[in-house]
Amino acid sequence: MALTLAMLIFIAGMARQCMPVLFKEIAAELNLDLVAIGVVWGVDPLAGIFVAIPGGLLIDRIGVKRTMAGVCILCGVFGALRGFAGGFGTMAFYMFLFGLAASLVMSLSPKVTAMWFSGRYLGLTNALIWIALYVGQMIGAMFSATYFSPWLGGWREVLFVIGIPAVLIGILWVMVKMPNKHEEESFQSEARGFRETLLHVVRIRDVWLIAIIFMTQMGVLNATNGYIPLFLRNMGWNGVAADGAFTLSLGMGCIGTIPLVMLSNRLRARKLFLFLGILMLSVGIGSLMFVRDAGVWVVLSVTGLIRAVGPVILNMLLIETKGIGSQYAGTAFGVMTGCGLLAAFILPPVGNSLATINPGLPFVFWGAVGVLCLISLRFLGRPQRSVSA
């Protein structure tokens, strides 16, 4: 679990979220406009679409240790390659390579929680996944442009250095002895063939309903994560204030995620908390078009508190879906994440293109998209309370 959290901090969090705060510096050197930045930011999740389901099938078949070791080392290498970009084409290509590996970190991490945790611990461990992600995003957002870039000599050097922890974590995965090796072996021996496993998962209706909800949430969060730091800078905020406001939102997510998720478990009201969390987040994001100065800090604080509640609850609902459990968790998360990555690729450039009309209009668009997924909640069935398949 510790290595899983480290992956989320340094790869899914820091190595990804360093990019939005560096975009102003990167755009000036590579001559990128807002739409090009949106495409570059969206290419990362686009790559994940192609590997999300195969990655889930792979971890269900060959196990956590070997899959995670390879993924981490590739993340470090491909992440560092971004520092060699000489223009839009090469930056987009290197972001695509990085996305092929980095997208698997987030989609496969819940497999670990499904294997070793259940019941009341399932909510806590899934909340920790998102908290680790936010810690990494906070480090990347707060320090990459304001401190690391001046200290190291520029954005290229930042990307080179940030690739090092991923490689080290991959080496640790190779060396570590799995604490419950017999359990991992049992999952592999019970797993069906690739085709049978995939067909089993995609025939379950609730998997697709959860995937649709997750699709909008991941798309909206990815789009706003990439746009907010640049938006605030273009509105006249200095770098420290812009990065600090966004970091505050991530920090509030660390504070609010565990209490709200545990409360939803205690009250047995996950769908209600999911509905309210999505609604509040969507309205808050849309309101960023209309607020200024102190209002931005307030909105980012409130939306930060509930930004991870939806994804965490969706993780638990997916694991507890009848017919999934721990045995098919990797493949199911691959399907869900693949859908989410598709939206994460499409929504940033589409929203950014609206900024030519009004810089705040992308927030209204993304907020409206977030609300649309609430229709799927009406048809979502009751989860089973055991994670055994």
N, C-alpha and C positions, 0 to 999 in steps of 0.2 A: 504493500500500500504506500509506503514511503517513497519508493521509486516512481510509482504512478503519480503521486503528488508533485514530485520533482519534475517529471516530464511536463506536467500541466503548467507549472510555474515558468520554466525556462524555455519551453517550446511553444505550446499552445497559447501561452500568455505573453511572455516577454519578447520572444523572437518574432511574433506576429504583430503585437501592438506597438512595437518600436516604429513601424512603418508610417502610420498616420501622422505622428508628430515630426517625422523626418521628411514628410512629403513636400513641405514648402522648400526645404533645402534641395531635395532631389529634383523637384519640378524646375527650379531655377537653373540647375546644372544640365538637366536632360531636356529642357524646353517642353514640359508637359502642361496641358491645360486641365481644367477640372474633369472633363469627360475622360481624358486619357488616364488621369489619376484614378477615377472610378473604375475603369477597365482593369488597370494594374492591380488595384485592391480586390477586384472581383475575380481575377484569374486564379488566385490562390484557392478559394473554395470551388471554382470550376474544376480544377484538377482533382479535387476530392471526390467529385461525382463518379469518376471513373474507377476509383479504388475503394470506395466506402463499402460496397457489398462484397467484392472479392476479399477485402481485408477482414471483414467479419467472418466470412467463410473460412479464411485461412487460420484465424486465431481459434475458431471452433475446432479445427482439425489438428494443427500442429502445436497448439498451446501458447500460453502467454509469453513465456521467457524468450523463445527464439524470435517470435514476431516483434515484440517490443524492442529487443536489442537491435534488430535490423532497421526498424523504423527510426529509432533515435539517432543512429549513426548517419543515416541518409538525411535526416533533418538538419544535422549539423553541417554536413557537406553542402547540401543544396541551399541552405540558408546563407552560408558564407558566399556562395556564388553570386548572390544578388549584389554584392559589393563590386563586382566586375562589370555591371551593366553600363553600356555606353549610349543607350537611347531607349526609346519606348519599346521597340521590338525585343531587345535583349533583356530588359527589365521584366517585361511580361513573360518571356520564356523562362527566366530563372524563378520568377514567382510561381509559375506553373509547376516547375520541378519541385520547389519547396512545398507547394500545396499537396502534391502527390503523397508526400510522406507525413507532413504536419497534420493533415486532416484526419489521419488514422489515430493520432494521439487522443484526440477528443472523442472520437467515435468508439474506440476500443477500451478506453478507461473504465466505463461502467461494467464491462465484462468481469473485471477484477472484483468489483463490489458484488456482482451477482454470484461469483464463485464462493466467496468466503463470508458474506454477510447477508442476513435476512431479517425479517420482522422489523422491530423498532430501530435496528442498526442500519437498515437499508436506507432510510431517509437521511440519517446522519452522514453516512459515507458518501452518498450522492451529493449532499450539500457540500461536503469537504472538497469534492471534485471541482465544483464551481467556485468555491472560495479560493482554492489553489490557482485556478485560472485567473481570477480577479487580482490576486496578489501579483502574479506575473505580469498581467496587463498594467497594473499600477506602476510597477518598476519600469516597464517599457515606456509607458506614457510620460511619467514624471522625469525620468533621468536621461532618456536616449538623446533628445534634442538639446535640452537645457544644460546637461552636464557632460554626458559621455562624448557627444560630438566635439565640443571644444577641447576636451581633455585628450581625446584620441586623434584628433586632426581632421575630422569630417565624418559624413554619414557612411562612407565606404568602410572605414576602419571600425565603426560601430557594428556593422553587420558581420565583419570578419570575427570580431571578439565574441559577439553573441552566439556564434555557431559553436564555440568551444564547449560550453556546458552540455549541449545535446550529445556530442560525441562521447564525453566522459560518462554520461548517464547510460548510454548504450553499452559501453564497456562494463559498467557495473551490472547491467542486466545479464551480460555473458557470464560474469563471475559469481553472481549471487546464487545461492541454493534456495530453491522454492520451498517455502515453509510447509506446504501441503501437497507435495509432489504426487502422492497417490490420488488426491482428488483431481488434479489436472489430468492425470492419466485416465481416470475413470470417465471424465468428460470426453476425452478424445476417443476412447473405445466405444462409448455409447453413441457418438455422433454418427449420423448417416453420411452418405456420399454428398458431394457438393450440390448436385442437381436436386436430390431428394430434400436436402436441408433447405435450400432456397425455395423450392416449391411449397414445402410445409409452411414456411414463414409468410410468403406472399399471399397464401390463401386465407389468412386470418384477417378479417375485416378491420378489427380494432387496431391492428398494426398500421394500416393505411390512414385511419382517422387520426391516430396519434402523430403519424408522420406529417400529415397536412398541417396540424397545429404547430408542430415543431418547425415545419418549413417556413411559416410566416415569422415565427419568433426568431429563428436564427438569421433569416434574411434581414429583418428589421434591425436587430442588434448589431450585425456585422456592418450594415450600411451606416448606421448612426455612429458606431465606433470609428469608422474611417473618416466621417465628415465633420464631426463636432470639433476636433482640435483645429482643423483647417478653417472651418466656419468662424470660430471665435477669433482666430488670427486675422482673417480677412475683415472682421468687424472692428478691428482696431485694438484687440486685446494683445498685450505683450505675451511672449512665449511662456513665461513662468505662470501667469494668471490662466492662460488657456489650458496648459497642461495640468495645472492644479485643479481647475474646475472639473475636468474630465476624470482626473485621478480621484477626486472626492466622490464622484458617482460610483466608481469601482469600489472605493473603500466602504461606502455605505452598503454596497452589495455584500461585502464580507460581514458586516454587522447584522444585516437583516435576514440573510438567507436561512441560517440554522434555526433561529427562533420561529420564523414563520412556517418553515417546513415541518418542524416538530409539532407546532400547534395544529397544523392541518392533519397530522397523523393522530394526535390526541383526540381531536374533535371528529375524526373520521369524515372530514369534509374536504378531501383533496380537490374534487371537481369545483367546489365553490371557491376555494382559494385560487385555483387555476384560473377560473373565470374572472375573479376580481383582480388578480395580478396582471393578467393580459390587458384587461380594460384600463386599469390605472396607468400601466406602462404606455399604452397606445395614446391615451389622452395626453399624458405628460410629454411624450415625444412631439406630438402635434402642436402643443402649446409653445414649443421653443421658437416658433415663427413669430410669436407675439410678445415675448418677454425680453427684457434687456437687463444688463448689469446684475443687480442683486437678485432679480427674478430668475436669471439663468442658474445661479447657485442654488436657489430653492428648488427649482424643477429638477435639476440634476441630482440633488440630494434625495428627493422623494422617489423619483424613478429608480435611483440607484438601490434603494432599500428593497424594491420588489423585482428588480430586473432578472434575478436568477430563479425566482420562485417557480415560474412557469416551466423552464427547462428541467429543473430538478424533479418536480412532480411528474413531468412527462417521462423522465427516466424511470421512475418508480412504477408508474402505470404500465410502461412497456414491459418491464421485467415481470410484473405480476399479471400480465395478460395471459389468459388461459391458452396453453399450448406453447408458450415461450419459455419462461423460467430461465435458469442458468445455462441449460444445455444449448439453447438457441439464441442466447442473448447477443452474442457477437454478430450473428447474421441479422437479427432484428434491428440492432443498433446501426448496422451498415445500411439497411433500407431507410431507416429514419434519418440518419445523417446524410445520406445521399440526397434525399429530398430537401433537407435543410441547406445543403451546400449549393443546390441548384438556385434556390432563392437568394442565397448569399452572393452568388455570382451576378444574378440579374438585377437585383434591387439597387446596388450602389451606383452603377452608371446611369440607370434610368432616373433615379432620384437626383443625382448630381446634374443631369442635363436640365432639370427644372430650375436650377440655381441661376440660369441666365435670365429667367423671368423675375424671380425674387429669391434672394439667398436663403430665405426661411421656408420656401415652398417645399423643398425635399422633405422636411420634417412632417408637414401635413400629409404628404403622400405616404410616407412610411407609417405614420400613425394610423391612417385609414386601412392600409394593408393589414396591420396588426389586429384590427377589430374584426376583419372579415373571417378570421379563423374560428371565431367563437361559435359559428354555426355548427361546426363539426362536433363541438362538445355535446350538443343535444343528442347525438346518436351514439356516443361512446358508452360502452357497456361497463358493468361493475367488474373491477379487477379481482383476481383470486389473491388470497393473502399469503400464499406460499410461493417461494421462488424455485421450487423444485419442479422440473419438467416431468 
